[in-house]
């Protein structure tokens, strides 16, 4: 469910659905594995990324909030 939310966040960020023609130079660029530490234990996630590396996910931030 978290990976689905992350994918939706990337779609919103890029402005187009997967499989559509990209309107600009930025595009989907695979995923990066990460581990989410939770109350029920560690959960392995595949976080989608964009080519430009400009997306800062809100659902699962890349760095913990201070």
PDB file with SEQRES, HELIX, SHEET and CRYST1 records, atoms N, CA, C and O in Angstrom:
SEQRES   1 A   66  UNK UNK UNK UNK UNK UNK UNK UNK UNK UNK UNK UNK UNK          
SEQRES   2 A   66  UNK UNK UNK UNK UNK UNK UNK UNK UNK UNK UNK UNK UNK          
SEQRES   3 A   66  UNK UNK UNK UNK UNK UNK UNK UNK UNK UNK UNK UNK UNK          
SEQRES   4 A   66  UNK UNK UNK UNK UNK UNK UNK UNK UNK UNK UNK UNK UNK          
SEQRES   5 A   66  UNK UNK UNK UNK UNK UNK UNK UNK UNK UNK UNK UNK UNK          
SEQRES   6 A   66  UNK                                                          
HELIX    1 AA1 UNK A    2  UNK A   14  1                                  13    
SHEET    1 AA1 2 UNK A  28  UNK A  38  0                                        
SHEET    2 AA1 2 UNK A  41  UNK A  50 -1                                        
CRYST1    1.000    1.000    1.000  90.00  90.00  90.00 P 1           1          
ATOM      1  N   UNK A   1       0.820  -1.178   0.000  1.00  0.00           N  
ATOM      2  CA  UNK A   1       0.000   0.000   0.000  1.00  0.00           C  
ATOM      3  C   UNK A   1       0.880   1.264   0.000  1.00  0.00           C  
ATOM      4  O   UNK A   1       0.553   2.245  -0.668  1.00  0.00           O  
ATOM      5  N   UNK A   2       1.968   1.239   0.731  1.00  0.00           N  
ATOM      6  CA  UNK A   2       2.859   2.408   0.783  1.00  0.00           C  
ATOM      7  C   UNK A   2       3.508   2.631  -0.581  1.00  0.00           C  
ATOM      8  O   UNK A   2       3.639   3.774  -1.021  1.00  0.00           O  
ATOM      9  N   UNK A   3       3.919   1.550  -1.258  1.00  0.00           N  
ATOM     10  CA  UNK A   3       4.531   1.690  -2.576  1.00  0.00           C  
ATOM     11  C   UNK A   3       3.534   2.262  -3.589  1.00  0.00           C  
ATOM     12  O   UNK A   3       3.924   3.018  -4.479  1.00  0.00           O  
ATOM     13  N   UNK A   4       2.257   1.908  -3.460  1.00  0.00           N  
ATOM     14  CA  UNK A   4       1.220   2.461  -4.339  1.00  0.00           C  
ATOM     15  C   UNK A   4       1.080   3.962  -4.108  1.00  0.00           C  
ATOM     16  O   UNK A   4       0.949   4.730  -5.061  1.00  0.00           O  
ATOM     17  N   UNK A   5       1.107   4.378  -2.850  1.00  0.00           N  
ATOM     18  CA  UNK A   5       1.027   5.808  -2.526  1.00  0.00           C  
ATOM     19  C   UNK A   5       2.251   6.553  -3.061  1.00  0.00           C  
ATOM     20  O   UNK A   5       2.125   7.674  -3.555  1.00  0.00           O  
ATOM     21  N   UNK A   6       3.433   5.940  -2.966  1.00  0.00           N  
ATOM     22  CA  UNK A   6       4.645   6.566  -3.496  1.00  0.00           C  
ATOM     23  C   UNK A   6       4.581   6.705  -5.016  1.00  0.00           C  
ATOM     24  O   UNK A   6       5.003   7.722  -5.566  1.00  0.00           O  
ATOM     25  N   UNK A   7       4.054   5.686  -5.692  1.00  0.00           N  
ATOM     26  CA  UNK A   7       3.913   5.748  -7.148  1.00  0.00           C  
ATOM     27  C   UNK A   7       2.934   6.854  -7.543  1.00  0.00           C  
ATOM     28  O   UNK A   7       3.165   7.568  -8.519  1.00  0.00           O  
ATOM     29  N   UNK A   8       1.841   6.996  -6.788  1.00  0.00           N  
ATOM     30  CA  UNK A   8       0.868   8.058  -7.062  1.00  0.00           C  
ATOM     31  C   UNK A   8       1.494   9.430  -6.843  1.00  0.00           C  
ATOM     32  O   UNK A   8       1.215  10.375  -7.580  1.00  0.00           O  
ATOM     33  N   UNK A   9       2.337   9.528  -5.832  1.00  0.00           N  
ATOM     34  CA  UNK A   9       3.023  10.790  -5.561  1.00  0.00           C  
ATOM     35  C   UNK A   9       3.954  11.158  -6.724  1.00  0.00           C  
ATOM     36  O   UNK A   9       4.029  12.324  -7.111  1.00  0.00           O  
ATOM     37  N   UNK A  10       4.653  10.180  -7.274  1.00  0.00           N  
ATOM     38  CA  UNK A  10       5.530  10.440  -8.414  1.00  0.00           C  
ATOM     39  C   UNK A  10       4.712  10.840  -9.642  1.00  0.00           C  
ATOM     40  O   UNK A  10       5.108  11.737 -10.387  1.00  0.00           O  
ATOM     41  N   UNK A  11       3.579  10.180  -9.853  1.00  0.00           N  
ATOM     42  CA  UNK A  11       2.715  10.536 -10.980  1.00  0.00           C  
ATOM     43  C   UNK A  11       2.255  11.980 -10.862  1.00  0.00           C  
ATOM     44  O   UNK A  11       2.270  12.720 -11.846  1.00  0.00           O  
ATOM     45  N   UNK A  12       1.849  12.383  -9.671  1.00  0.00           N  
ATOM     46  CA  UNK A  12       1.425  13.768  -9.443  1.00  0.00           C  
ATOM     47  C   UNK A  12       2.594  14.727  -9.691  1.00  0.00           C  
ATOM     48  O   UNK A  12       2.416  15.779 -10.306  1.00  0.00           O  
ATOM     49  N   UNK A  13       3.764  14.371  -9.223  1.00  0.00           N  
ATOM     50  CA  UNK A  13       4.959  15.210  -9.366  1.00  0.00           C  
ATOM     51  C   UNK A  13       5.329  15.405 -10.838  1.00  0.00           C  
ATOM     52  O   UNK A  13       5.632  16.518 -11.269  1.00  0.00           O  
ATOM     53  N   UNK A  14       5.300  14.303 -11.609  1.00  0.00           N  
ATOM     54  CA  UNK A  14       5.699  14.369 -13.018  1.00  0.00           C  
ATOM     55  C   UNK A  14       4.602  14.939 -13.906  1.00  0.00           C  
ATOM     56  O   UNK A  14       4.887  15.533 -14.946  1.00  0.00           O  
ATOM     57  N   UNK A  15       3.341  14.759 -13.495  1.00  0.00           N  
ATOM     58  CA  UNK A  15       2.234  15.312 -14.270  1.00  0.00           C  
ATOM     59  C   UNK A  15       1.712  14.425 -15.376  1.00  0.00           C  
ATOM     60  O   UNK A  15       0.994  14.896 -16.259  1.00  0.00           O  
ATOM     61  N   UNK A  16       2.062  13.137 -15.347  1.00  0.00           N  
ATOM     62  CA  UNK A  16       1.523  12.210 -16.338  1.00  0.00           C  
ATOM     63  C   UNK A  16       1.511  10.792 -15.775  1.00  0.00           C  
ATOM     64  O   UNK A  16       2.299  10.447 -14.895  1.00  0.00           O  
ATOM     65  N   UNK A  17       0.597   9.982 -16.305  1.00  0.00           N  
ATOM     66  CA  UNK A  17       0.428   8.600 -15.861  1.00  0.00           C  
ATOM     67  C   UNK A  17       1.506   7.704 -16.474  1.00  0.00           C  
ATOM     68  O   UNK A  17       2.048   8.017 -17.534  1.00  0.00           O  
ATOM     69  N   UNK A  18       1.818   6.578 -15.800  1.00  0.00           N  
ATOM     70  CA  UNK A  18       2.749   5.621 -16.407  1.00  0.00           C  
ATOM     71  C   UNK A  18       2.221   5.161 -17.765  1.00  0.00           C  
ATOM     72  O   UNK A  18       1.026   4.902 -17.905  1.00  0.00           O  
ATOM     73  N   UNK A  19       3.083   5.059 -18.748  1.00  0.00           N  
ATOM     74  CA  UNK A  19       2.697   4.622 -20.074  1.00  0.00           C  
ATOM     75  C   UNK A  19       2.307   5.750 -21.009  1.00  0.00           C  
ATOM     76  O   UNK A  19       2.226   5.543 -22.220  1.00  0.00           O  
ATOM     77  N   UNK A  20       2.063   6.938 -20.475  1.00  0.00           N  
ATOM     78  CA  UNK A  20       1.751   8.090 -21.321  1.00  0.00           C  
ATOM     79  C   UNK A  20       3.050   8.735 -21.798  1.00  0.00           C  
ATOM     80  O   UNK A  20       4.118   8.516 -21.226  1.00  0.00           O  
ATOM     81  N   UNK A  21       2.939   9.524 -22.845  1.00  0.00           N  
ATOM     82  CA  UNK A  21       4.094  10.266 -23.356  1.00  0.00           C  
ATOM     83  C   UNK A  21       4.446  11.347 -22.345  1.00  0.00           C  
ATOM     84  O   UNK A  21       3.584  12.111 -21.911  1.00  0.00           O  
ATOM     85  N   UNK A  22       5.710  11.404 -21.977  1.00  0.00           N  
ATOM     86  CA  UNK A  22       6.131  12.394 -20.992  1.00  0.00           C  
ATOM     87  C   UNK A  22       6.118  13.793 -21.594  1.00  0.00           C  
ATOM     88  O   UNK A  22       6.613  13.993 -22.702  1.00  0.00           O  
ATOM     89  N   UNK A  23       5.555  14.764 -20.873  1.00  0.00           N  
ATOM     90  CA  UNK A  23       5.455  16.119 -21.394  1.00  0.00           C  
ATOM     91  C   UNK A  23       6.757  16.922 -21.300  1.00  0.00           C  
ATOM     92  O   UNK A  23       6.896  17.932 -21.989  1.00  0.00           O  
ATOM     93  N   UNK A  24       7.688  16.508 -20.488  1.00  0.00           N  
ATOM     94  CA  UNK A  24       8.929  17.265 -20.307  1.00  0.00           C  
ATOM     95  C   UNK A  24      10.132  16.340 -20.342  1.00  0.00           C  
ATOM     96  O   UNK A  24      10.038  15.213 -20.828  1.00  0.00           O  
ATOM     97  N   UNK A  25      11.244  16.802 -19.837  1.00  0.00           N  
ATOM     98  CA  UNK A  25      12.470  16.013 -19.872  1.00  0.00           C  
ATOM     99  C   UNK A  25      12.594  15.064 -18.678  1.00  0.00           C  
ATOM    100  O   UNK A  25      13.365  14.106 -18.732  1.00  0.00           O  
ATOM    101  N   UNK A  26      11.847  15.316 -17.604  1.00  0.00           N  
ATOM    102  CA  UNK A  26      11.921  14.449 -16.436  1.00  0.00           C  
ATOM    103  C   UNK A  26      11.019  13.239 -16.651  1.00  0.00           C  
ATOM    104  O   UNK A  26       9.943  13.357 -17.238  1.00  0.00           O  
ATOM    105  N   UNK A  27      11.458  12.077 -16.176  1.00  0.00           N  
ATOM    106  CA  UNK A  27      10.704  10.842 -16.384  1.00  0.00           C  
ATOM    107  C   UNK A  27      10.932   9.882 -15.224  1.00  0.00           C  
ATOM    108  O   UNK A  27      11.804  10.095 -14.382  1.00  0.00           O  
ATOM    109  N   UNK A  28      10.142   8.835 -15.199  1.00  0.00           N  
ATOM    110  CA  UNK A  28      10.337   7.776 -14.203  1.00  0.00           C  
ATOM    111  C   UNK A  28      11.682   7.119 -14.468  1.00  0.00           C  
ATOM    112  O   UNK A  28      12.105   6.989 -15.617  1.00  0.00           O  
ATOM    113  N   UNK A  29      12.354   6.704 -13.394  1.00  0.00           N  
ATOM    114  CA  UNK A  29      13.683   6.115 -13.544  1.00  0.00           C  
ATOM    115  C   UNK A  29      13.887   4.980 -12.559  1.00  0.00           C  
ATOM    116  O   UNK A  29      14.867   4.959 -11.813  1.00  0.00           O  
ATOM    117  N   UNK A  30      12.957   4.038 -12.562  1.00  0.00           N  
ATOM    118  CA  UNK A  30      13.109   2.867 -11.715  1.00  0.00           C  
ATOM    119  C   UNK A  30      12.794   3.133 -10.262  1.00  0.00           C  
ATOM    120  O   UNK A  30      12.042   4.050  -9.932  1.00  0.00           O  
ATOM    121  N   UNK A  31      13.380   2.318  -9.390  1.00  0.00           N  
ATOM    122  CA  UNK A  31      13.131   2.420  -7.957  1.00  0.00           C  
ATOM    123  C   UNK A  31      14.440   2.312  -7.184  1.00  0.00           C  
ATOM    124  O   UNK A  31      15.460   1.858  -7.702  1.00  0.00           O  
ATOM    125  N   UNK A  32      14.377   2.738  -5.949  1.00  0.00           N  
ATOM    126  CA  UNK A  32      15.489   2.602  -5.020  1.00  0.00           C  
ATOM    127  C   UNK A  32      14.987   1.829  -3.808  1.00  0.00           C  
ATOM    128  O   UNK A  32      13.969   2.200  -3.224  1.00  0.00           O  
ATOM    129  N   UNK A  33      15.678   0.767  -3.419  1.00  0.00           N  
ATOM    130  CA  UNK A  33      15.235   0.023  -2.231  1.00  0.00           C  
ATOM    131  C   UNK A  33      15.542   0.816  -0.962  1.00  0.00           C  
ATOM    132  O   UNK A  33      16.574   1.478  -0.853  1.00  0.00           O  
ATOM    133  N   UNK A  34      14.626   0.731  -0.021  1.00  0.00           N  
ATOM    134  CA  UNK A  34      14.827   1.370   1.279  1.00  0.00           C  
ATOM    135  C   UNK A  34      14.103   0.557   2.335  1.00  0.00           C  
ATOM    136  O   UNK A  34      13.229  -0.248   2.013  1.00  0.00           O  
ATOM    137  N   UNK A  35      14.457   0.760   3.571  1.00  0.00           N  
ATOM    138  CA  UNK A  35      13.810   0.055   4.679  1.00  0.00           C  
ATOM    139  C   UNK A  35      13.090   1.064   5.545  1.00  0.00           C  
ATOM    140  O   UNK A  35      13.670   2.058   5.983  1.00  0.00           O  
ATOM    141  N   UNK A  36      11.820   0.797   5.787  1.00  0.00           N  
ATOM    142  CA  UNK A  36      10.993   1.627   6.654  1.00  0.00           C  
ATOM    143  C   UNK A  36      10.927   0.943   8.010  1.00  0.00           C  
ATOM    144  O   UNK A  36      10.482  -0.201   8.108  1.00  0.00           O  
ATOM    145  N   UNK A  37      11.362   1.629   9.050  1.00  0.00           N  
ATOM    146  CA  UNK A  37      11.323   1.082  10.400  1.00  0.00           C  
ATOM    147  C   UNK A  37       9.983   1.448  11.014  1.00  0.00           C  
ATOM    148  O   UNK A  37       9.643   2.626  11.122  1.00  0.00           O  
ATOM    149  N   UNK A  38       9.217   0.431  11.419  1.00  0.00           N  
ATOM    150  CA  UNK A  38       7.880   0.673  11.964  1.00  0.00           C  
ATOM    151  C   UNK A  38       7.708  -0.066  13.286  1.00  0.00           C  
ATOM    152  O   UNK A  38       8.589  -0.805  13.724  1.00  0.00           O  
ATOM    153  N   UNK A  39       6.552   0.151  13.912  1.00  0.00           N  
ATOM    154  CA  UNK A  39       6.248  -0.515  15.177  1.00  0.00           C  
ATOM    155  C   UNK A  39       6.128  -2.027  15.019  1.00  0.00           C  
ATOM    156  O   UNK A  39       6.333  -2.770  15.978  1.00  0.00           O  
ATOM    157  N   UNK A  40       5.795  -2.486  13.812  1.00  0.00           N  
ATOM    158  CA  UNK A  40       5.639  -3.924  13.585  1.00  0.00           C  
ATOM    159  C   UNK A  40       6.908  -4.552  13.011  1.00  0.00           C  
ATOM    160  O   UNK A  40       6.920  -5.740  12.689  1.00  0.00           O  
ATOM    161  N   UNK A  41       7.955  -3.776  12.883  1.00  0.00           N  
ATOM    162  CA  UNK A  41       9.222  -4.274  12.369  1.00  0.00           C  
ATOM    163  C   UNK A  41       9.645  -3.527  11.115  1.00  0.00           C  
ATOM    164  O   UNK A  41       8.987  -2.582  10.682  1.00  0.00           O  
ATOM    165  N   UNK A  42      10.739  -3.965  10.550  1.00  0.00           N  
ATOM    166  CA  UNK A  42      11.269  -3.335   9.338  1.00  0.00           C  
ATOM    167  C   UNK A  42      10.497  -3.816   8.118  1.00  0.00           C  
ATOM    168  O   UNK A  42      10.189  -5.001   7.984  1.00  0.00           O  
ATOM    169  N   UNK A  43      10.190  -2.866   7.225  1.00  0.00           N  
ATOM    170  CA  UNK A  43       9.469  -3.167   5.994  1.00  0.00           C  
ATOM    171  C   UNK A  43      10.329  -2.694   4.829  1.00  0.00           C  
ATOM    172  O   UNK A  43      10.730  -1.532   4.769  1.00  0.00           O  
ATOM    173  N   UNK A  44      10.602  -3.598   3.918  1.00  0.00           N  
ATOM    174  CA  UNK A  44      11.410  -3.277   2.738  1.00  0.00           C  
ATOM    175  C   UNK A  44      10.504  -2.657   1.674  1.00  0.00           C  
ATOM    176  O   UNK A  44       9.460  -3.220   1.347  1.00  0.00           O  
ATOM    177  N   UNK A  45      10.897  -1.500   1.130  1.00  0.00           N  
ATOM    178  CA  UNK A  45      10.116  -0.790   0.123  1.00  0.00           C  
ATOM    179  C   UNK A  45      10.955  -0.523  -1.116  1.00  0.00           C  
ATOM    180  O   UNK A  45      12.178  -0.402  -1.040  1.00  0.00           O  
ATOM    181  N   UNK A  46      10.285  -0.433  -2.255  1.00  0.00           N  
ATOM    182  CA  UNK A  46      10.897   0.020  -3.497  1.00  0.00           C  
ATOM    183  C   UNK A  46      10.330   1.409  -3.772  1.00  0.00           C  
ATOM    184  O   UNK A  46       9.172   1.539  -4.169  1.00  0.00           O  
ATOM    185  N   UNK A  47      11.132   2.438  -3.565  1.00  0.00           N  
ATOM    186  CA  UNK A  47      10.695   3.824  -3.714  1.00  0.00           C  
ATOM    187  C   UNK A  47      10.967   4.276  -5.143  1.00  0.00           C  
ATOM    188  O   UNK A  47      12.115   4.260  -5.588  1.00  0.00           O  
ATOM    189  N   UNK A  48       9.907   4.688  -5.878  1.00  0.00           N  
ATOM    190  CA  UNK A  48      10.118   5.143  -7.255  1.00  0.00           C  
ATOM    191  C   UNK A  48      10.919   6.441  -7.280  1.00  0.00           C  
ATOM    192  O   UNK A  48      10.848   7.249  -6.354  1.00  0.00           O  
ATOM    193  N   UNK A  49      11.680   6.627  -8.354  1.00  0.00           N  
ATOM    194  CA  UNK A  49      12.481   7.840  -8.472  1.00  0.00           C  
ATOM    195  C   UNK A  49      12.305   8.460  -9.854  1.00  0.00           C  
ATOM    196  O   UNK A  49      11.880   7.802 -10.803  1.00  0.00           O  
ATOM    197  N   UNK A  50      12.641   9.733  -9.941  1.00  0.00           N  
ATOM    198  CA  UNK A  50      12.590  10.435 -11.220  1.00  0.00           C  
ATOM    199  C   UNK A  50      14.009  10.690 -11.710  1.00  0.00           C  
ATOM    200  O   UNK A  50      14.946  10.749 -10.913  1.00  0.00           O  
ATOM    201  N   UNK A  51      14.163  10.842 -13.019  1.00  0.00           N  
ATOM    202  CA  UNK A  51      15.492  11.028 -13.609  1.00  0.00           C  
ATOM    203  C   UNK A  51      16.238  12.221 -13.056  1.00  0.00           C  
ATOM    204  O   UNK A  51      17.442  12.154 -12.806  1.00  0.00           O  
ATOM    205  N   UNK A  52      15.521  13.313 -12.867  1.00  0.00           N  
ATOM    206  CA  UNK A  52      16.175  14.534 -12.392  1.00  0.00           C  
ATOM    207  C   UNK A  52      16.520  14.463 -10.905  1.00  0.00           C  
ATOM    208  O   UNK A  52      17.305  15.270 -10.407  1.00  0.00           O  
ATOM    209  N   UNK A  53      15.930  13.493 -10.195  1.00  0.00           N  
ATOM    210  CA  UNK A  53      16.197  13.364  -8.767  1.00  0.00           C  
ATOM    211  C   UNK A  53      15.620  14.494  -7.945  1.00  0.00           C  
ATOM    212  O   UNK A  53      16.155  14.828  -6.887  1.00  0.00           O  
ATOM    213  N   UNK A  54      14.525  15.095  -8.419  1.00  0.00           N  
ATOM    214  CA  UNK A  54      13.950  16.258  -7.750  1.00  0.00           C  
ATOM    215  C   UNK A  54      12.780  15.934  -6.830  1.00  0.00           C  
ATOM    216  O   UNK A  54      12.382  16.773  -6.022  1.00  0.00           O  
ATOM    217  N   UNK A  55      12.221  14.722  -6.939  1.00  0.00           N  
ATOM    218  CA  UNK A  55      11.092  14.357  -6.082  1.00  0.00           C  
ATOM    219  C   UNK A  55      11.573  14.089  -4.661  1.00  0.00           C  
ATOM    220  O   UNK A  55      12.478  13.282  -4.451  1.00  0.00           O  
ATOM    221  N   UNK A  56      10.982  14.751  -3.707  1.00  0.00           N  
ATOM    222  CA  UNK A  56      11.232  14.493  -2.285  1.00  0.00           C  
ATOM    223  C   UNK A  56       9.928  13.931  -1.731  1.00  0.00           C  
ATOM    224  O   UNK A  56       9.017  14.693  -1.410  1.00  0.00           O  
ATOM    225  N   UNK A  57       9.824  12.596  -1.613  1.00  0.00           N  
ATOM    226  CA  UNK A  57       8.572  11.973  -1.193  1.00  0.00           C  
ATOM    227  C   UNK A  57       8.085  12.493   0.157  1.00  0.00           C  
ATOM    228  O   UNK A  57       8.874  12.745   1.068  1.00  0.00           O  
ATOM    229  N   UNK A  58       6.762  12.648   0.261  1.00  0.00           N  
ATOM    230  CA  UNK A  58       6.128  13.074   1.503  1.00  0.00           C  
ATOM    231  C   UNK A  58       5.656  11.839   2.269  1.00  0.00           C  
ATOM    232  O   UNK A  58       5.725  11.801   3.497  1.00  0.00           O  
ATOM    233  N   UNK A  59       5.174  10.827   1.539  1.00  0.00           N  
ATOM    234  CA  UNK A  59       4.649   9.609   2.155  1.00  0.00           C  
ATOM    235  C   UNK A  59       5.712   8.930   2.997  1.00  0.00           C  
ATOM    236  O   UNK A  59       5.460   8.571   4.147  1.00  0.00           O  
ATOM    237  N   UNK A  60       6.909   8.750   2.429  1.00  0.00           N  
ATOM    238  CA  UNK A  60       8.052   8.188   3.139  1.00  0.00           C  
ATOM    239  C   UNK A  60       9.243   9.080   2.829  1.00  0.00           C  
ATOM    240  O   UNK A  60       9.931   8.874   1.829  1.00  0.00           O  
ATOM    241  N   UNK A  61       9.493  10.079   3.686  1.00  0.00           N  
ATOM    242  CA  UNK A  61      10.619  11.006   3.422  1.00  0.00           C  
ATOM    243  C   UNK A  61      11.942  10.260   3.344  1.00  0.00           C  
ATOM    244  O   UNK A  61      12.137   9.249   4.018  1.00  0.00           O  
ATOM    245  N   UNK A  62      12.848  10.767   2.517  1.00  0.00           N  
ATOM    246  CA  UNK A  62      14.147  10.119   2.377  1.00  0.00           C  
ATOM    247  C   UNK A  62      15.022  10.346   3.605  1.00  0.00           C  
ATOM    248  O   UNK A  62      15.933   9.561   3.872  1.00  0.00           O  
ATOM    249  N   UNK A  63      14.756  11.398   4.340  1.00  0.00           N  
ATOM    250  CA  UNK A  63      15.477  11.663   5.594  1.00  0.00           C  
ATOM    251  C   UNK A  63      14.456  11.931   6.693  1.00  0.00           C  
ATOM    252  O   UNK A  63      13.426  12.555   6.434  1.00  0.00           O  
ATOM    253  N   UNK A  64      14.718  11.477   7.899  1.00  0.00           N  
ATOM    254  CA  UNK A  64      13.765  11.719   8.982  1.00  0.00           C  
ATOM    255  C   UNK A  64      13.611  13.202   9.294  1.00  0.00           C  
ATOM    256  O   UNK A  64      14.562  13.976   9.187  1.00  0.00           O  
ATOM    257  N   UNK A  65      12.407  13.579   9.680  1.00  0.00           N  
ATOM    258  CA  UNK A  65      12.152  14.974  10.070  1.00  0.00           C  
ATOM    259  C   UNK A  65      12.885  15.274  11.366  1.00  0.00           C  
ATOM    260  O   UNK A  65      12.965  14.423  12.251  1.00  0.00           O  
ATOM    261  N   UNK A  66      13.417  16.475  11.478  1.00  0.00           N  
ATOM    262  CA  UNK A  66      14.171  16.861  12.682  1.00  0.00           C  
ATOM    263  C   UNK A  66      13.245  17.316  13.784  1.00  0.00           C  
ATOM    264  O   UNK A  66      13.705  17.676  14.867  1.00  0.00           O  
TER     265      UNK A  66                                                      
END                                                                             
